[in-house]
Amino acid sequence: MPTPNTDRNIVGYFLLSIFIAIFILAFFTHLPMQSMPSAIQMQQGPTAADAVTTGMAAFTLISGCSFDLNEGWNFISFCAEETNKTIASVLSSVNANIRFVLEWNNTAQNFQVYSPKSSSPPFTQFNFNKSYFIYYTNDTLSTVSLNGPLFGDLNLTLNQGWETPNYPYSVTANITKYLNTMAGSYKFMQKWNYTPQKFAIYSSLSSNNPFYTIAMGEGQFILITNPAGATLMYNKTDLENG
């Protein structure tokens, strides 16, 4: 089992990789560093201030399947699977205000960066099993509606290290209902708090976490500690019934 020092090192390496990737990105695009996800400021764990945040300020729940984009960084999931998976198609209603889309590479443990201005981006399609960072430049909230098939029960195979699994439903659910399917195989789960632009961190070992639920459209980072990986199991009926 990892020691406390090992846990801190894992988190530190993860946040350092984000810092390096985003710093390079900011250098070449002149994007203000203060607008970057605050995980790059080397946050090592939840603070007293984190404990009173919910990580859900960026999302206004509406009927149907959708996610909201506010000005700045947004960390999103998909509650339906579009037939056309290209970024340009899924974000067609807001393309003019999309600056970057970040996809987590589990093998390299860093972000790949999509820019609509790039002639050869590293990816052009969404993987609907993943969560994504999106940098949105409009100061007016926009809602992206998804019209593809809704997800049923879903099992996602996760590897050791940080992973960004999609949260696939339109209901607000208790995260322990699906994290418990990986009990003993994960250590931390992070959600993005839009208002301060930083992560709130849930620990499997803490009795006083800053959040216990996830809402439609919210993305998530999960640290898998089992060398053999883990299977994240979503039971739609169980989650819908609270």
C-alpha positions in Angstrom: 0.0 0.0 0.0 1.2 3.5 -0.7 2.6 5.5 2.3 1.3 9.0 3.1 4.5 10.4 1.5 3.9 8.3 -1.6 0.4 9.7 -1.8 1.7 13.3 -1.5 4.3 12.6 -4.2 1.7 11.1 -6.6 -0.5 14.2 -6.2 2.5 16.5 -6.5 3.7 14.8 -9.7 0.2 15.0 -11.2 -0.2 18.7 -10.4 3.3 19.3 -11.6 2.5 17.7 -15.0 -0.5 20.0 -15.3 1.6 23.0 -14.5 4.2 22.2 -17.1 1.7 21.4 -19.8 -0.4 24.6 -19.1 2.7 26.8 -18.6 4.0 25.8 -22.1 0.6 26.4 -23.5 0.3 29.8 -21.9 3.8 30.8 -23.1 2.9 30.1 -26.7 -0.6 31.5 -26.7 -0.1 34.4 -24.2 -3.1 33.1 -22.2 -2.9 34.8 -18.7 -1.7 32.2 -16.2 -4.2 33.4 -13.6 -7.0 32.1 -15.8 -5.5 28.5 -15.8 -6.9 25.7 -13.7 -5.6 26.5 -10.2 -4.3 22.9 -9.8 -1.2 24.3 -11.5 -0.6 26.5 -8.5 0.6 23.3 -6.9 -2.4 22.8 -4.6 -1.4 19.7 -2.5 -4.7 19.0 -0.9 -8.0 20.4 0.3 -7.8 23.4 2.6 -10.3 24.7 5.2 -11.7 27.0 2.4 -12.2 24.0 0.1 -14.4 22.3 2.7 -17.2 24.8 2.2 -17.2 24.7 -1.6 -19.3 22.2 -3.6 -17.5 22.3 -7.0 -20.9 22.8 -8.6 -21.1 26.6 -9.1 -20.6 26.4 -12.9 -23.7 24.3 -13.6 -27.3 25.3 -13.8 -29.4 22.2 -14.1 -32.0 22.3 -16.8 -34.3 19.6 -18.3 -32.7 17.3 -20.9 -29.1 16.5 -21.4 -26.6 19.3 -21.5 -23.6 21.0 -20.0 -22.9 24.7 -19.3 -19.9 26.7 -20.2 -18.9 29.8 -18.3 -16.0 32.2 -19.2 -12.8 30.5 -18.2 -11.9 26.9 -17.6 -14.8 24.4 -17.4 -14.3 20.7 -16.6 -17.2 18.8 -18.3 -18.7 15.3 -18.7 -21.3 14.1 -21.3 -24.7 12.7 -20.5 -25.3 11.4 -24.0 -23.2 10.1 -26.8 -23.4 12.1 -30.0 -23.2 10.2 -33.3 -20.7 12.8 -34.7 -17.9 12.8 -32.1 -15.9 15.6 -33.6 -15.2 18.6 -31.3 -16.4 21.0 -34.0 -19.7 19.2 -34.2 -20.4 18.7 -30.5 -19.4 22.3 -29.7 -21.0 23.7 -32.9 -23.2 26.2 -31.0 -20.2 27.7 -29.2 -17.3 27.1 -31.5 -16.5 30.8 -32.0 -15.8 31.1 -28.2 -13.7 27.9 -27.7 -10.0 28.6 -27.2 -8.8 25.2 -26.0 -9.9 21.6 -25.2 -7.7 19.5 -22.9 -7.8 15.7 -23.0 -6.0 13.7 -20.3 -3.5 11.1 -21.5 -3.4 8.4 -18.9 -0.3 6.7 -20.3 1.8 9.9 -20.3 -0.1 11.4 -17.3 -0.5 14.8 -18.9 -2.8 16.8 -21.1 -3.1 16.9 -24.8 -4.2 20.3 -26.1 -6.7 20.9 -28.9 -6.9 24.4 -30.4 -9.3 25.2 -33.2 -6.5 27.4 -34.6 -4.1 24.6 -34.9 -3.5 23.0 -38.3 -2.6 19.6 -36.7 -4.1 19.2 -33.2 -3.3 15.9 -31.4 -7.0 14.9 -31.3 -10.2 16.2 -33.0 -12.9 14.0 -31.5 -14.3 13.5 -28.1 -14.0 10.2 -26.3 -17.3 10.0 -24.5 -15.8 7.9 -21.7 -13.7 10.8 -20.6 -14.1 14.2 -18.9 -12.6 17.3 -20.6 -11.3 20.8 -19.8 -12.7 23.4 -22.1 -11.5 27.1 -22.1 -14.5 29.3 -23.0 -14.0 33.0 -23.9 -17.5 34.4 -23.8 -18.6 36.3 -20.6 -22.1 35.0 -21.1 -23.0 31.5 -19.9 -23.9 29.1 -22.7 -25.6 25.7 -22.6 -24.5 23.0 -25.0 -27.3 20.5 -25.6 -26.6 16.9 -26.4 -29.1 15.0 -28.5 -27.4 11.6 -28.9 -28.4 8.3 -27.3 -28.5 8.4 -23.5 -26.2 6.1 -21.5 -27.5 3.1 -19.7 -25.5 1.0 -17.2 -21.8 1.6 -17.9 -18.5 -0.1 -16.9 -15.3 1.9 -17.5 -11.9 0.2 -17.3 -9.4 2.5 -15.5 -5.6 2.1 -15.3 -3.3 2.9 -12.4 -2.6 6.7 -12.2 -4.9 9.7 -12.7 -7.9 9.0 -14.9 -10.7 11.3 -16.1 -13.8 9.1 -16.4 -17.0 10.6 -17.8 -20.0 11.0 -15.5 -22.7 9.8 -17.9 -26.1 10.8 -16.4 -28.3 13.8 -16.1 -29.2 13.2 -12.5 -27.3 14.5 -9.4 -25.9 11.4 -7.8 -24.0 10.4 -4.6 -20.5 9.7 -5.8 -20.0 6.9 -3.2 -22.5 4.8 -5.0 -20.1 4.3 -7.9 -16.8 4.9 -6.2 -17.6 2.0 -3.9 -17.4 -0.3 -6.9 -13.6 0.5 -6.8 -13.2 0.4 -3.0 -9.5 0.0 -2.1 -8.4 0.7 -5.6 -8.5 4.5 -5.6 -7.4 7.3 -3.4 -8.7 10.7 -4.5 -11.5 12.1 -6.7 -11.4 15.7 -7.8 -14.1 18.0 -9.2 -13.6 21.5 -10.7 -14.9 24.5 -8.8 -15.6 27.1 -11.4 -15.9 30.2 -9.2 -12.3 30.1 -7.7 -11.0 28.1 -10.7 -9.5 25.3 -8.7 -10.1 21.7 -7.8 -12.0 20.5 -4.7 -10.7 17.1 -3.6 -12.6 14.1 -2.2 -10.5 11.6 -0.3 -11.5 8.0 0.3 -9.9 8.2 3.8 -11.5 11.4 4.9 -14.7 11.7 7.0 -15.2 15.3 6.2 -15.0 15.8 2.4 -15.9 19.1 0.5 -18.5 17.3 -1.6 -20.4 14.0 -1.9 -22.4 14.4 -5.1 -21.9 15.0 -8.8 -24.3 16.8 -11.1 -25.0 16.6 -14.8 -22.1 17.9 -16.9 -19.5 17.8 -14.1 -16.1 16.3 -14.9 -14.0 14.2 -12.5 -10.3 13.2 -11.9 -9.8 9.9 -10.0 -6.5 8.6 -8.8 -6.3 4.8 -9.2 -3.7 3.3 -6.9 -4.2 -0.4 -7.7 -1.4 -1.5 -10.1 -3.9 -3.8 -11.8 -6.3 -0.9 -12.4 -10.0 -0.9 -11.6 -13.4 -1.1 -13.1 -15.7 1.8 -12.5 -19.3 0.5 -12.5 -22.3 2.8 -13.1 -25.8 1.4 -12.3 -28.1 4.0 -13.8 -31.2 2.9 -11.9 -29.4 2.9 -8.6 -28.0 6.4 -9.1 -31.4 7.8 -10.3 -33.1 6.5 -7.2 -30.7 8.5 -4.9 
